[in-house]
Amino acid sequence: MVLPNSRLLTTDRLGKVFSNTVATYKFFWFVSIMQIHAKKQNLRISVWEIVIRMVANAWYPIHYFRLSFGKSDSLFDIVMELQRATQIPIDANIDTIIKGLTNRLDDKRIKDELNTLTLNVPYRFLSPWITYKNDDDVIRRSQAYENGCLYSLHKDATDFYIQLNPTWDIYLHKHYNVLVDYAYWNLTLFLQKRNPNVPAIPNKLIRPVTRDSLAKQHEYWNTVMEIGGPIHCIYTDKMLYPHEYDLDHFIPWSFVTHDLLWNLIPSDGSINSSKNNKLPDLEYYLPKLADLQQQSIRIMLKAGKEPKVMEDYLSLNFTVCDLASMDKEHFLEIYERTFNPLNQIALNMGFEKWIYR
């Protein structure tokens, strides 16, 4: 991915800010500056405002999706500690997190955690423009906008802020989407190396505003029950009837980030609060899941119905006709080959095992 070029700006140097990165700080620092700048005309931005937004931007991928940032990255530990200290929900939106942290800046424990993020990244981010000697040297040279650097640094006993270079102002506004995408693209490449077996990393960097509707999946299971009769919840064994159930992501959505039909199962609404983002015990529940899934396929095909949503089963590398004609043991084997690796990776990432009590 290439940045928009400019004859007036040192965009070649901006393109090098993510070279040789060993932690996520620079990615979140730049995205946070872009987000703040997009909402205000003032080119002066408090460093505290930036680091609070860094935490807010890193909150969801760390807490909800359990992504590893690598052993040398203290942002992960800072975000975890701030959640413990503030009890801000792990799935809170960015504005809630920013407000919660900003209102507690007078709390020494909170400010000490945030202060760690002010020690290096404001200076090192400018390394493509200014060769690093020490912090004071970078501050002095940045204030002359050496080599057309992105911002200047200003720090005294009472204040610490950056001043965006006025020559970059129009470029940053005009190319906001491309620049943020560029940062997230590089962050994705960085995190993929540290989470090699984790699916859909690009979908796990930003909290979705809304989740996709499950209307088609609900329609599928309603039809299954209308044709074949009520079914038993695989967790509680309670009878489930059309339109009177919840749809559960067997492996949590926060890990798979998809709504494919083979991972969705009707469930008794009473299990939602206890199961939440936990992993069902595969030894106990996977045979039940596989059995109910195969039954649903057979019911639909026998009735001559094959809605488009059933194409989801093709990602198991079999047609629905193949899956329907398999014996029970072979179908379960397909599900074991699919779910066992996902389950193990999720366990390694810290997702908890769950069984209904």
C-alpha positions as CSV (number, residue, x, y, z in Angstrom):
1,M,0.0,0.0,0.0
2,V,1.4,3.4,-1.1
3,L,0.7,6.8,0.5
4,P,-0.6,9.7,-1.7
5,N,2.4,11.6,-3.0
6,S,3.0,15.3,-2.6
7,R,5.6,17.6,-4.2
8,L,5.5,19.9,-1.2
9,L,5.7,17.3,1.7
10,T,8.1,14.7,2.8
11,T,5.6,11.9,2.2
12,D,8.5,9.5,1.6
13,R,9.6,9.9,5.2
14,L,6.1,9.5,6.5
15,G,6.0,6.2,4.6
16,K,8.9,5.0,6.7
17,V,7.5,5.6,10.1
18,F,6.4,1.9,10.5
19,S,9.7,0.4,9.3
20,N,11.5,-1.8,11.8
21,T,8.7,-1.6,14.4
22,V,9.0,-3.9,17.3
23,A,5.8,-2.8,19.1
24,T,2.4,-1.4,18.2
25,Y,2.9,2.1,19.7
26,K,3.6,3.9,16.5
27,F,0.5,2.5,14.7
28,F,-1.9,3.6,17.5
29,W,-0.1,6.9,18.0
30,F,-0.5,7.9,14.3
31,V,-4.1,6.7,14.1
32,S,-5.0,8.6,17.3
33,I,-3.4,11.8,16.0
34,M,-5.4,11.4,12.7
35,Q,-8.7,10.9,14.5
36,I,-8.2,13.9,16.8
37,H,-7.0,16.1,14.0
38,A,-10.0,15.2,11.9
39,K,-12.4,16.5,14.6
40,K,-10.7,19.8,15.3
41,Q,-9.2,22.8,13.6
42,N,-6.5,23.5,16.2
43,L,-3.2,22.0,15.2
44,R,-2.1,21.7,18.9
45,I,-2.9,18.3,20.5
46,S,-2.2,17.3,24.0
47,V,0.0,14.2,24.3
48,W,-2.3,13.0,27.1
49,E,-5.2,13.2,24.7
50,I,-3.3,11.1,22.2
51,V,-2.2,8.4,24.6
52,I,-5.7,8.1,26.1
53,R,-7.0,7.5,22.5
54,M,-4.2,5.0,21.9
55,V,-5.5,3.0,24.8
56,A,-9.1,3.3,23.5
57,N,-8.1,2.2,20.0
58,A,-6.2,-0.8,21.4
59,W,-8.9,-1.7,23.9
60,Y,-11.2,-3.8,21.7
61,P,-8.5,-6.0,19.9
62,I,-6.9,-6.7,23.3
63,H,-9.9,-7.3,25.6
64,Y,-12.6,-8.6,23.2
65,F,-10.6,-10.4,20.5
66,R,-7.6,-11.4,22.7
67,L,-4.9,-10.5,20.2
68,S,-1.3,-10.8,21.3
69,F,0.8,-7.7,20.7
70,G,4.1,-9.5,21.4
71,K,6.3,-9.8,24.4
72,S,8.1,-6.5,24.0
73,D,4.9,-4.4,23.8
74,S,3.9,-2.8,27.1
75,L,0.7,-1.3,25.6
76,F,-1.0,-4.6,26.0
77,D,-0.2,-4.7,29.7
78,I,-1.2,-1.0,30.2
79,V,-4.6,-1.6,28.6
80,M,-5.1,-4.7,30.7
81,E,-4.2,-2.8,33.9
82,L,-6.3,0.2,33.1
83,Q,-9.4,-2.0,32.6
84,R,-8.8,-3.6,36.0
85,A,-8.3,-0.2,37.6
86,T,-11.4,1.5,36.0
87,Q,-13.7,-1.5,35.4
88,I,-14.6,0.0,32.0
89,P,-16.4,-2.9,30.2
90,I,-14.2,-4.8,27.8
91,D,-16.7,-4.1,24.9
92,A,-17.1,-0.4,25.6
93,N,-17.0,1.9,22.6
94,I,-14.1,4.3,22.1
95,D,-16.0,7.4,23.4
96,T,-16.9,5.6,26.7
97,I,-13.3,4.6,27.2
98,I,-11.9,8.0,26.4
99,K,-14.4,9.7,28.8
100,G,-13.7,7.1,31.5
101,L,-9.9,7.6,31.4
102,T,-10.0,11.4,31.0
103,N,-12.2,11.8,34.0
104,R,-9.7,9.8,36.1
105,L,-6.4,11.5,35.1
106,D,-6.1,12.8,38.6
107,D,-5.8,9.2,39.8
108,K,-2.1,8.5,40.2
109,R,-2.5,4.8,39.3
110,I,-4.2,5.7,36.0
111,K,-1.8,8.5,35.1
112,D,1.3,6.4,35.9
113,E,0.1,3.7,33.4
114,L,-0.7,6.3,30.7
115,N,2.6,8.1,31.4
116,T,4.6,5.1,30.1
117,L,3.2,5.8,26.6
118,T,4.5,9.3,26.7
119,L,8.2,8.3,27.2
120,N,9.3,7.2,23.8
121,V,6.8,7.1,21.0
122,P,6.3,10.9,20.7
123,Y,10.1,11.2,19.9
124,R,10.8,8.0,18.1
125,F,7.9,8.5,15.7
126,L,9.8,11.4,14.2
127,S,12.9,9.3,13.5
128,P,12.4,9.3,9.7
129,W,12.8,13.1,9.8
130,I,15.1,13.6,12.8
131,T,18.0,11.2,13.7
132,Y,17.4,10.4,17.4
133,K,20.1,11.5,19.9
134,N,18.0,12.2,23.0
135,D,14.6,13.6,23.8
136,D,15.7,17.2,24.3
137,D,17.5,17.2,20.9
138,V,14.4,15.9,19.1
139,I,12.2,18.5,20.8
140,R,14.6,21.3,19.8
141,R,14.9,20.2,16.2
142,S,11.3,19.4,15.8
143,Q,10.3,22.9,16.7
144,A,12.2,24.0,13.5
145,Y,10.2,21.4,11.6
146,E,13.4,19.8,10.5
147,N,13.1,18.0,7.1
148,G,9.4,18.9,7.1
149,C,8.6,16.7,10.0
150,L,4.9,16.0,10.8
151,Y,4.8,17.8,14.1
152,S,6.8,19.7,16.7
153,L,7.1,18.7,20.4
154,H,6.6,21.0,23.3
155,K,7.2,20.0,26.9
156,D,7.6,21.8,30.2
157,A,6.8,21.1,33.8
158,T,3.1,21.7,33.3
159,D,2.3,20.8,29.7
160,F,3.2,18.3,27.0
161,Y,1.8,18.7,23.5
162,I,2.5,18.4,19.8
163,Q,1.9,21.0,17.2
164,L,1.1,19.6,13.8
165,N,3.2,21.1,11.0
166,P,0.8,23.6,9.2
167,T,2.1,22.4,5.8
168,W,0.7,19.0,6.5
169,D,-2.8,20.2,7.5
170,I,-4.6,20.0,4.2
171,Y,-2.9,16.7,3.2
172,L,-4.0,15.0,6.5
173,H,-7.6,16.1,6.1
174,K,-7.8,15.3,2.4
175,H,-6.2,11.8,2.7
176,Y,-7.6,10.9,6.1
177,N,-9.1,7.5,5.1
178,V,-6.1,6.4,3.1
179,L,-3.7,7.4,5.9
180,V,-5.7,5.6,8.6
181,D,-6.0,2.5,6.3
182,Y,-2.3,2.6,5.7
183,A,-1.6,2.5,9.5
184,Y,-4.1,-0.3,10.0
185,W,-2.7,-2.2,7.0
186,N,0.8,-2.1,8.5
187,L,-0.6,-3.0,11.9
188,T,-2.3,-6.0,10.4
189,L,0.9,-7.2,8.9
190,F,2.6,-6.7,12.3
191,L,0.0,-8.6,14.3
192,Q,-0.3,-11.4,11.8
193,K,3.3,-12.3,12.6
194,R,2.5,-12.4,16.3
195,N,-0.8,-14.2,15.8
196,P,-0.1,-16.6,12.9
197,N,-3.0,-19.0,13.5
198,V,-5.7,-16.4,14.4
199,P,-8.3,-15.9,11.7
200,A,-9.6,-12.5,10.3
201,I,-7.1,-10.2,12.1
202,P,-8.2,-7.1,9.9
203,N,-11.8,-7.6,11.4
204,K,-10.4,-7.6,14.9
205,L,-8.8,-4.1,15.0
206,I,-11.8,-1.9,15.2
207,R,-15.0,-2.3,17.2
208,P,-17.8,-2.7,14.7
209,V,-20.5,-0.1,14.9
210,T,-23.2,-2.7,14.2
211,R,-23.1,-6.5,13.7
212,D,-24.5,-8.1,10.6
213,S,-28.1,-9.2,10.9
214,L,-28.8,-12.9,11.5
215,A,-32.2,-12.7,9.8
216,K,-31.3,-15.3,7.1
217,Q,-29.9,-17.7,9.6
218,H,-33.0,-17.3,11.8
219,E,-35.2,-18.0,8.8
220,Y,-33.2,-21.1,8.1
221,W,-33.6,-22.6,11.6
222,N,-37.3,-21.5,11.7
223,T,-37.9,-23.4,8.6
224,V,-36.1,-26.5,10.0
225,M,-38.3,-26.4,13.0
226,E,-41.5,-25.8,11.1
227,I,-40.8,-28.8,8.9
228,G,-39.2,-31.1,11.3
229,G,-40.7,-30.0,14.6
230,P,-39.1,-28.4,17.7
231,I,-35.5,-29.2,18.6
232,H,-33.6,-29.7,21.8
233,C,-31.1,-27.0,22.9
234,I,-27.7,-28.7,22.9
235,Y,-26.8,-26.9,26.1
236,T,-29.9,-27.1,28.3
237,D,-31.9,-29.9,26.6
238,K,-35.0,-27.6,26.6
239,M,-37.4,-27.7,23.7
240,L,-37.0,-24.9,21.2
241,Y,-39.7,-23.7,18.8
242,P,-39.7,-21.4,15.8
243,H,-39.1,-17.8,16.6
244,E,-38.6,-18.7,20.3
245,Y,-34.9,-19.1,20.6
246,D,-31.5,-17.3,20.4
247,L,-28.9,-18.0,17.8
248,D,-25.6,-18.9,19.4
249,H,-22.1,-18.7,17.9
250,F,-20.8,-22.1,19.1
251,I,-17.2,-20.8,18.8
252,P,-17.6,-17.2,19.9
253,W,-18.0,-14.5,17.3
254,S,-15.2,-12.6,19.0
255,F,-12.8,-15.3,17.8
256,V,-14.2,-16.3,14.4
257,T,-15.7,-12.9,13.5
258,H,-18.1,-14.6,11.0
259,D,-21.8,-15.7,11.0
260,L,-21.4,-18.9,8.9
261,L,-24.3,-21.3,9.4
262,W,-22.2,-24.3,10.5
263,N,-21.1,-22.4,13.6
264,L,-24.6,-21.1,14.5
265,I,-27.0,-23.1,16.6
266,P,-30.4,-22.4,18.2
267,S,-30.1,-22.1,21.9
268,D,-32.2,-21.4,25.0
269,G,-31.9,-17.7,25.8
270,S,-31.0,-18.5,29.4
271,I,-27.5,-19.5,28.6
272,N,-26.4,-16.2,27.0
273,S,-25.1,-14.6,30.2
274,S,-23.1,-17.6,31.4
275,K,-21.7,-18.7,28.0
276,N,-21.0,-15.2,26.7
277,N,-17.6,-15.4,24.9
278,K,-16.6,-18.8,26.3
279,L,-15.8,-22.0,24.5
280,P,-18.2,-24.9,24.9
281,D,-16.6,-28.1,26.1
282,L,-16.0,-29.9,22.8
283,E,-16.0,-33.4,24.2
284,Y,-19.5,-32.9,25.5
285,Y,-21.1,-30.5,23.1
286,L,-19.5,-31.0,19.7
287,P,-21.3,-34.4,18.9
288,K,-24.6,-32.7,19.8
289,L,-23.8,-29.8,17.5
290,A,-22.8,-32.0,14.6
291,D,-25.8,-34.2,15.0
292,L,-28.2,-31.3,15.0
293,Q,-26.5,-29.6,12.1
294,Q,-26.7,-32.7,9.9
295,Q,-30.3,-33.2,10.9
296,S,-31.1,-29.7,9.7
297,I,-29.4,-30.2,6.4
298,R,-31.3,-33.4,5.8
299,I,-34.6,-31.9,6.7
300,M,-34.1,-29.0,4.3
301,L,-33.0,-31.1,1.4
302,K,-35.8,-33.6,1.9
303,A,-38.3,-30.8,1.8
304,G,-36.7,-29.5,-1.5
305,K,-35.4,-26.3,0.2
306,E,-31.9,-25.1,-0.3
307,P,-31.7,-21.3,0.6
308,K,-28.6,-19.4,-0.3
309,V,-27.4,-19.3,3.3
310,M,-26.7,-23.1,3.0
311,E,-23.8,-22.2,0.8
312,D,-21.9,-21.5,4.1
313,Y,-21.4,-25.3,4.4
314,L,-19.2,-25.2,1.3
315,S,-16.4,-23.7,3.4
316,L,-16.2,-27.1,5.1
317,N,-15.1,-28.3,1.7
318,F,-18.2,-30.4,1.1
319,T,-21.5,-29.8,-0.7
320,V,-24.7,-30.0,1.4
321,C,-25.6,-33.1,-0.5
322,D,-22.3,-34.7,0.5
323,L,-22.8,-33.7,4.1
324,A,-26.4,-35.0,4.2
325,S,-25.4,-38.4,2.8
326,M,-22.5,-39.0,5.2
327,D,-22.9,-41.4,8.1
328,K,-23.0,-39.8,11.5
329,E,-19.3,-40.7,12.3
330,H,-17.9,-39.2,9.1
331,F,-19.9,-36.0,9.6
332,L,-18.6,-35.7,13.2
333,E,-15.1,-36.2,12.0
334,I,-15.6,-33.2,9.6
335,Y,-16.7,-31.1,12.5
336,E,-13.8,-32.3,14.7
337,R,-11.3,-31.4,12.0
338,T,-12.9,-27.9,11.8
339,F,-13.5,-27.1,15.4
340,N,-10.6,-28.7,17.3
341,P,-7.9,-26.3,15.8
342,L,-10.1,-23.3,16.3
343,N,-10.9,-24.3,19.9
344,Q,-7.2,-24.9,20.7
345,I,-6.0,-21.6,19.3
346,A,-8.8,-19.8,21.2
347,L,-7.8,-21.5,24.4
348,N,-4.2,-20.5,23.8
349,M,-5.4,-16.9,23.5
350,G,-7.1,-16.9,26.8
351,F,-10.7,-17.8,25.9
352,E,-12.3,-19.8,28.8
353,K,-13.8,-23.2,28.5
354,W,-17.5,-23.5,29.4
355,I,-20.1,-26.1,30.3
356,Y,-23.7,-25.4,31.3
357,R,-24.5,-25.9,35.0
